[in-house]
Amino acid sequence: MLRVAGAIVYIAAVLLWLQPLKAEPLKLRVPDVSTTDYMIRLLTESLQKIGETVEFQRIDPDFNMARQMLLFETGDGLDLIWRGEDANLKEAFLEVDVDLTEGLKGYRVVFVNPEDVDLFRNVRTLEEFLALGKVAALGAGWNDVDVWQANGMRYLEFTGTWDPEIYQLLALGGRGIDYFPRGITEITGEAQRHPELAVDPYLGLVYPNDFRFYVTKSNVDLHRKLSKALKLAKQDGTLSRLLRETNPLVFDKSGLNIGGRTVIELAMP
């Protein structure tokens, strides 16, 4: 009897040893910004398709773009970032070749002072927009800076921490800025946090650019996993579904009404 019991224990131990060990989850430090909720959902569901689980750490958003890039480049604070496509980023880092918002990143809707909600009501072309001579507020290092410059649009560039300064100045009025362009997927959440501002209901300022994930060149394995997972998510419709689930007001006629806006196309530099 003891021999039988010993054999059973031995067999159970062997079977336990033969079972594959549960893989450790990926641990990713990501910037905590207005698009983070969507990016986390997208990464979670995409990586599940290749058998990966992931744990996220949101890094304090209270830093400007220069600080964010430093944390990313050194690996001391961020494991990946999402930025608009950029030749310099493509050269310096490993880019995941999948558009993350189906072009919505380059679709700009603007905040205005509530007294200026009809500022762009009669604008139909870039020429008419330029003729108004209005000044945009932009953060240093943003893709928008180069785009606005290339299209002859006036802007004021804010260095350092732009949040909440830009929102406050625009709400006060008469402070040298007339509007604040934001990505259409960003502005819904920001509008809830800034009821002192109005969202222009008329225009879409659009340039061909989208968010891409970037990792450092030393993080080849993460790049491989992200590339495989995101391409699967794009192919099977997961990305498109999550984009609409996370941003319902973008497509709602009673919300941002992307289908009912006058589109002004901007050239890339």
Secondary structure as UniProt FT lines:
FT   HELIX           2..18
FT   STRAND          26..31
FT   TURN            34..35
FT   HELIX           36..48
FT   TURN            49..51
FT   STRAND          54..59
FT   HELIX           65..74
FT   STRAND          81..84
FT   HELIX           87..92
FT   STRAND          94..95
FT   TURN            102..103
FT   HELIX           104..106
FT   STRAND          107..112
FT   HELIX           114..116
FT   TURN            117..122
FT   HELIX           126..132
FT   STRAND          136..139
FT   TURN            140..141
FT   HELIX           143..150
FT   TURN            151..152
FT   STRAND          155..158
FT   TURN            163..164
FT   HELIX           165..172
FT   STRAND          179..183
FT   TURN            184..186
FT   HELIX           187..193
FT   TURN            195..196
FT   STRAND          198..199
FT   STRAND          203..206
FT   STRAND          211..215
FT   TURN            217..218
FT   HELIX           220..235
FT   TURN            236..237
FT   HELIX           238..246
FT   HELIX           248..251
FT   TURN            253..256
FT   HELIX           258..260
FT   STRAND          262..265
//
